[in-house]
Amino acid sequence: QVQLVESGGGLVQAGGSLRLSCTASGRTFSYTMGWFRQAPGKEREFVAAVIWSGLSTYYADSMKGRFTISRDNAKKMVYLQMNSLKPEDTAVYYCAAADNRALKVGVGVRQSYDYWGQGTHVTVTS
């Protein structure tokens, strides 16, 4: 079992940057970690993921080149650096963990993840 707590959300102007953090509690941190987001009135969508070793990362097409996911296993933390933010990036961002530590097939599927944080709000103004 792992508990996830996100932080780093806030209000930013279009073109700006934010860095989200997710802190995990528990004995181990051998999970595939992902970020998802949910905008008002929309389905929760995949943003990015990183496997337990950090050697493989995955991104939704619309985030490639703007967002970077990384992890620090010693600190049990995962990060999402978001650059060139757009108003359409406004959403609640959720951290998620999958027991499959090297998730590949289904890495962008919400049901592949076993644990979720409460989310952090990101608002991008134009």
N, C-alpha and C positions, 0 to 999 in steps of 0.2 A: 504494500500500500504506500502511496506517496501523496503528499499534499502539495499543491502548486499555488503560488501567490505571485501575481503580476504587479508590476509597478512601472512608472515612467510615462504613463499617458498624460494627456493634457491638451491645451489649445495651442495651435501653431498656424502661422500663415502659410498659404500656398507657396511652395518652393522651399520651405523650411525642412528641418530634420528633427527627428525624435529617436530616442533609443529606449526601447522597452526591455525590461528585465523580467525574468521569471525565476523565482527561488523555489527549489524543491526540498522537501523534508523527507526523511526516510533513511534506511540503512544504506541503500545503494542508489546509483544514478545511472544504471545501465539500461536506459530507455531510449527509444527514438523520441525525440522532442519535436513538437510542432507548434506552429502558430496558425490560428484561424481568426477570422473576423466576421462580425455580423453587423451589417448596417440596418438602420430602422426599416422594418417592413420587408427585409430580405432574408434569404437563407444564410446560414453560416457557411462561409467559404474558406477553402484552404489558402494559406499565404505562403508558408515555407516550413521545411522540416530538416532536421539533421540527425543522422544516426548516432549511436552511442559513442563511437570513436571520433566523431567529427570529420571523418574522411569523406563522407558523402552528404551532399546537401541537395535539396529539391525546392523548386519555387513554382508558384503559379506564374503563368506567362505574363500577366499584367504587372507583376512585381519584379521580374528579372531586370537586373541592372539598376534598380532603385533600392531594393531591400536586401539586407544581408543577415543571415542567421548564423549564429556562432554559439559555442558552449564552452564552459569552463567546468570540467568534471570535478576538479578539486574543490570548487566552491559550490558545486551542485546548482549551477545557474546556466540559463540559456538566454540569449539576447536576440533582439531584432532591431537592427539599425535601419531606420527608414529615412531615406533622402528624397529630395525632389517631391515632396508630398503634394497631393492634389486634393481638392475638396471631396472627390469621390473616394478617398481613402478614409473618410470619416466613418468610424465604426467602433464597436466594442471589440477589443482584441483579446483573444483567449490563448492561453498556453495549454498545451496538452501533452500527455506522455503515453507512449505505447509500450506494452510489455515486450513486444517484438523489438529487440534492440537494434536490428538491422532491417527495419521495414523498408520495402521497396515497392512491391506490388500493393497498391492501395494506400500509398503514403499520403495521398491527397484526399483520402476518404475519411470523413468524420468518424465513421463506425470503426475504423482501425485503431482508434485511440481509446485508452482505458481510463484515463484520469484527466480531469479538467480543473483549471483554475476558475476563479469568479469573474475574471475579465478586468480590463482597464480601458477607459474611454479615451479615444483619440478624436479630436475635432480639428479639422483643417478648414480655415476660413479663406475666402477668395479676396 
